């Protein structure tokens, strides 16, 4: 993709996102982290911070950090995704609510902040 379309092409970036998801699903978390980091940087540069695809990659990046048990980074990614979804989709959109749940999971499972987790749940 990169050779044919360029590394900042939207199709190339979508392919990177899917590659990161596949790596994560196969337990290759560190490789997935590197791919999602690259994809997020590319999508932020090409599409902007608040575009749906950029926000989706931020959420996927959060999932990888959750798998790696880096809860602070996971929280950062999920909160970024949540803010973007609230701005673009609204607070009650199902995709936004998934980000609320992801954020609650980090507070509950990772950070053991049960009060904040309960508030979000």
N, C-alpha and C positions, 0 to 999 in steps of 0.2 A: 504494500500500500504506500509506504513512504517513498519508494523509488518511483512509483507510477503517479502518485497524486501529491506527494509532499507531506512533510511531518505536521503541518498546521492545517491540513485539509479536514473538513468535518467528518468525512467518511473514515479517514485514517484515525481520527480521534475516537470515533464510535467503535472502531475495531479494537483500539487500545483498551477502551472501557470493557468491552466484552472479554478480551484476553485477561484483564485483571480479575473479572468475575470468575472465569474458568479456573484460573490459578488458585483463587481463594477456595472455590468449591472442591478443589483437589488437595487442599491442605498446604499449599505452597504459599504461605502467608507473606513471607518476606519478599518473594518475587512479585506477588500481587500488590504489595505496598509500593514497590518501585514503579510498577506499571501505572497504578492509579495516581501516584504522585505526578508522573509525567503527563498523564491524561488530564488531570485537573489543571496543571499549569498551562497546558495547551488550550484547553477549553476556556479557561479564564481569559487568556490572551486573545483568542480568536473570537469567542462568542460573548464574552463579558461575564461578570460574576453572577448576575441574576438570571441568566438563561436557564431554561429547564434542564438541558443536558449537562450544564456545569453543576447545577444543584444535585442532579442525579449522581454524578461522579463523586461529589463531596460525600453524599450518603454512602456510596459504595466504599469509599476510602475509610469512612467511619466503621463500617462493618469489618474491614481488615484490621484496623487498630483494636477493635473489640476482640477479635480472634487472637491478636497478639497480646492481649491483656494490658494494652497501653490505654488506660481509661481516660486520662487527660486528653490525649490526642483524639480518641474516639469522640469524646464530648465536644471538643472543638469542631470536628467535622460534622457531627450531627446537629449542633447548634447552627452552624453555617447553613446546612441544608434546610433546617427548620425556618430560619429567617428568610431564605430565598423562596421557599415554598409559600410561606405566609404572604410575602409580597406579590408573588406571581399567581398563586392559586387561591389564596384566601385561607383564613384560619380553620374553616370547617371542611375543607376538601379532604377526601380520604387519603391522598398522598401526603398531605400536611400532617394528618393525624398519625400516620405511620412514623413520621419523623419525631413527633411528640413521644410516641411509644419508645422509639430507639433511644431517645434522650433519657427517658425514664429508666430504661434498662441499665444504662451506664450508671446512673445515680444509685439504682438498687443493687445490681450485681457487683459492679466494680468499685464504686466509691462508698458504698454502704451508707449513703445519705438517704435514709428511709423516708424522712419527712419530705424532702424534695421529690423523691420518686413517687410517693403517694399523691402529692399535689399534681404531678404530671399525669399519673395514671388516671 
